[in-house]
Protein backbone atom coordinates (compact mmCIF):
# COMPACT_ATOMS: atom_id res chain seq x y z
CA UNK A 1 0.00 0.00 0.00
CA UNK A 2 1.24 3.52 -0.70
CA UNK A 3 1.02 6.52 1.61
CA UNK A 4 -2.41 7.82 2.60
CA UNK A 5 -3.85 10.24 0.01
CA UNK A 6 -4.04 13.84 1.19
CA UNK A 7 -7.67 14.03 0.08
CA UNK A 8 -8.47 11.71 3.01
CA UNK A 9 -7.48 14.45 5.48
CA UNK A 10 -9.35 17.15 3.58
CA UNK A 11 -12.48 14.98 3.73
CA UNK A 12 -12.05 14.23 7.45
CA UNK A 13 -11.64 17.91 8.37
CA UNK A 14 -14.50 18.98 6.12
CA UNK A 15 -16.77 16.79 8.26
CA UNK A 16 -15.50 17.92 11.69
CA UNK A 17 -13.32 20.60 13.30
CA UNK A 18 -11.93 17.96 15.67
CA UNK A 19 -12.32 14.63 13.83
CA UNK A 20 -10.36 12.56 16.35
CA UNK A 21 -11.74 14.31 19.46
CA UNK A 22 -8.32 15.64 20.46
CA UNK A 23 -9.88 18.12 22.88
CA UNK A 24 -12.32 15.77 24.66
CA UNK A 25 -11.06 12.19 24.44
CA UNK A 26 -9.70 10.59 27.62
CA UNK A 27 -7.49 8.46 25.35
CA UNK A 28 -5.94 11.62 23.91
CA UNK A 29 -5.50 13.26 27.32
CA UNK A 30 -3.72 10.20 28.74
CA UNK A 31 -1.57 9.87 25.63
CA UNK A 32 -0.58 13.57 25.79
CA UNK A 33 0.36 13.31 29.48
CA UNK A 34 2.51 10.23 28.89
CA UNK A 35 4.09 11.82 25.81
CA UNK A 36 5.19 14.80 27.88
CA UNK A 37 6.40 12.46 30.64
CA UNK A 38 8.54 10.59 28.11
CA UNK A 39 10.58 13.70 27.29
CA UNK A 40 14.00 13.48 28.91
CA UNK A 41 14.57 17.24 29.11
CA UNK A 42 12.64 20.05 30.69
CA UNK A 43 13.43 22.40 27.77
CA UNK A 44 14.19 21.99 24.09
CA UNK A 45 15.79 24.68 21.95
CA UNK A 46 14.03 24.03 18.62
CA UNK A 47 11.26 21.47 18.17
CA UNK A 48 9.30 20.30 15.13
CA UNK A 49 5.84 18.75 15.18
CA UNK A 50 4.64 17.80 11.68
CA UNK A 51 0.96 16.92 11.47
CA UNK A 52 0.00 19.14 14.41
CA UNK A 53 -3.70 19.17 13.43
CA UNK A 54 -5.59 21.67 15.63
CA UNK A 55 -2.63 22.18 17.96
CA UNK A 56 -3.73 20.42 21.15
CA UNK A 57 -0.42 18.61 21.71
CA UNK A 58 1.43 21.67 20.40
CA UNK A 59 -0.11 23.75 23.17
CA UNK A 60 1.23 21.30 25.75
CA UNK A 61 4.67 21.18 24.13
CA UNK A 62 5.02 24.97 23.84
CA UNK A 63 6.09 25.65 27.45
CA UNK A 64 8.86 23.04 27.07
CA UNK A 65 10.32 24.60 23.90
CA UNK A 66 12.20 27.80 23.20
CA UNK A 67 10.79 27.49 19.67
CA UNK A 68 8.26 25.04 18.23
CA UNK A 69 7.43 24.68 14.55
CA UNK A 70 3.95 23.14 14.26
CA UNK A 71 2.83 22.19 10.75
CA UNK A 72 -0.03 20.52 8.96
CA UNK A 73 -1.45 20.27 5.44
CA UNK A 74 -5.05 21.24 6.25
CA UNK A 75 -5.72 25.01 6.28
CA UNK A 76 -8.79 24.79 8.55
CA UNK A 77 -6.88 22.71 11.12
CA UNK A 78 -3.98 25.17 11.00
CA UNK A 79 -6.35 28.09 11.54
CA UNK A 80 -7.63 26.42 14.71
CA UNK A 81 -4.07 25.62 15.79
CA UNK A 82 -3.01 29.23 15.24
CA UNK A 83 -5.90 30.49 17.40
CA UNK A 84 -5.12 27.95 20.12
CA UNK A 85 -1.42 28.84 20.07
CA UNK A 86 -1.57 32.61 19.59
CA UNK A 87 -0.56 33.30 23.21
CA UNK A 88 2.62 31.25 22.71
CA UNK A 89 4.98 33.63 20.90
CA UNK A 90 7.55 30.84 20.62
CA UNK A 91 5.33 28.73 18.34
CA UNK A 92 5.37 29.08 14.56
CA UNK A 93 2.38 27.54 12.74
CA UNK A 94 2.91 26.79 9.05
CA UNK A 95 1.28 24.85 6.26
CA UNK A 96 3.80 22.22 5.18
CA UNK A 97 3.64 18.71 3.80
CA UNK A 98 6.22 16.12 4.66
CA UNK A 99 8.47 14.82 3.29
CA UNK A 100 8.65 17.27 0.37
CA UNK A 101 8.48 20.49 2.42
CA UNK A 102 10.72 19.36 5.29
CA UNK A 103 12.15 22.47 6.98
CA UNK A 104 15.79 23.36 6.46
CA UNK A 105 16.55 23.68 10.17
CA UNK A 106 18.25 21.79 12.97
CA UNK A 107 15.98 20.47 15.71
CA UNK A 108 16.70 18.97 19.10
CA UNK A 109 13.18 17.50 19.31
CA UNK A 110 11.01 16.02 16.55
CA UNK A 111 7.52 14.83 17.54
CA UNK A 112 5.86 12.27 15.27
CA UNK A 113 2.47 11.98 16.94
CA UNK A 114 -0.20 10.01 15.09
CA UNK A 115 1.42 10.82 11.75
CA UNK A 116 4.00 8.13 10.84
CA UNK A 117 1.52 5.34 10.02
CA UNK A 118 -0.03 7.37 7.21
CA UNK A 119 3.09 6.65 5.15
CA UNK A 120 4.21 3.38 3.63
CA UNK A 121 7.45 1.90 4.98
CA UNK A 122 9.62 3.32 2.19
CA UNK A 123 8.23 6.86 2.54
CA UNK A 124 8.48 6.71 6.32
CA UNK A 125 12.07 5.53 5.96
CA UNK A 126 12.75 8.64 3.86
CA UNK A 127 11.12 10.80 6.54
CA UNK A 128 13.24 9.19 9.25
CA UNK A 129 16.32 9.97 7.16
CA UNK A 130 15.18 13.61 7.05
CA UNK A 131 14.71 13.55 10.82
CA UNK A 132 18.26 12.28 11.26
CA UNK A 133 19.67 14.87 8.82
CA UNK A 134 17.89 17.72 10.64
CA UNK A 135 19.10 16.73 14.12
CA UNK A 136 22.44 16.64 15.85
CA UNK A 137 23.65 13.86 18.13
CA UNK A 138 21.77 14.07 21.43
CA UNK A 139 18.52 15.28 19.85
CA UNK A 140 15.31 13.44 20.71
CA UNK A 141 12.64 11.96 18.46
CA UNK A 142 9.27 10.98 19.93
CA UNK A 143 6.87 8.61 18.21
CA UNK A 144 3.32 8.24 19.51
CA UNK A 145 0.78 6.08 17.67
CA UNK A 146 -2.47 4.21 18.11
CA UNK A 147 -2.01 0.43 17.99
CA UNK A 148 -5.44 -0.65 16.80
CA UNK A 149 -6.52 -1.79 13.36
CA UNK A 150 -6.53 0.82 10.62
CA UNK A 151 -6.66 0.97 6.88
CA UNK A 152 -3.50 3.10 6.91
CA UNK A 153 -0.34 1.83 5.21
CA UNK A 154 1.30 0.92 8.55
CA UNK A 155 0.15 0.04 12.04
CA UNK A 156 1.41 2.07 14.98
CA UNK A 157 3.74 -0.80 15.88
CA UNK A 158 4.89 -1.09 12.27
CA UNK A 159 5.66 2.63 12.08
CA UNK A 160 7.75 2.40 15.24
CA UNK A 161 9.63 -0.61 13.83
CA UNK A 162 10.60 1.48 10.78
CA UNK A 163 11.79 4.36 12.99
CA UNK A 164 13.59 2.03 15.39
CA UNK A 165 15.49 0.41 12.51
CA UNK A 166 17.48 3.55 11.71
CA UNK A 167 21.08 3.06 12.76
CA UNK A 168 21.41 6.63 14.06
CA UNK A 169 18.45 6.41 16.45
CA UNK A 170 18.77 4.67 19.82
CA UNK A 171 15.60 3.87 21.74
CA UNK A 172 15.62 5.41 25.23
CA UNK A 173 11.95 5.14 26.26
CA UNK A 174 9.42 2.49 25.28
CA UNK A 175 5.89 2.67 26.69
CA UNK A 176 3.41 0.13 25.39
CA UNK A 177 -0.30 -0.03 26.18
CA UNK A 178 -3.13 -1.87 24.48
CA UNK A 179 -4.23 1.30 22.67
CA UNK A 180 -0.99 3.15 21.95
CA UNK A 181 2.79 3.05 21.88
CA UNK A 182 5.21 5.83 22.82
CA UNK A 183 8.90 5.66 22.01
CA UNK A 184 11.63 8.21 22.49
CA UNK A 185 14.82 7.82 20.51
CA UNK A 186 18.07 9.71 20.87
CA UNK A 187 20.01 10.70 17.78
CA UNK A 188 23.46 9.12 17.97
CA UNK A 189 26.63 9.59 15.89
Secondary structure by P-SEA (a helix, b strand, c coil): cccccaaaaaaaaaaccccccccccaaaaaaaaaaaaacccccccbbbbccccccaaaaaacccccbbbbbbccaaaaaaaaaaccccccbbbbbcccccccccccccbbbbccccccccaaaaaaaaaaaaaaccccbbbbbbbbcccccccccaaaaaaaaaacccccccbbbbcccbbbbbbbbcc
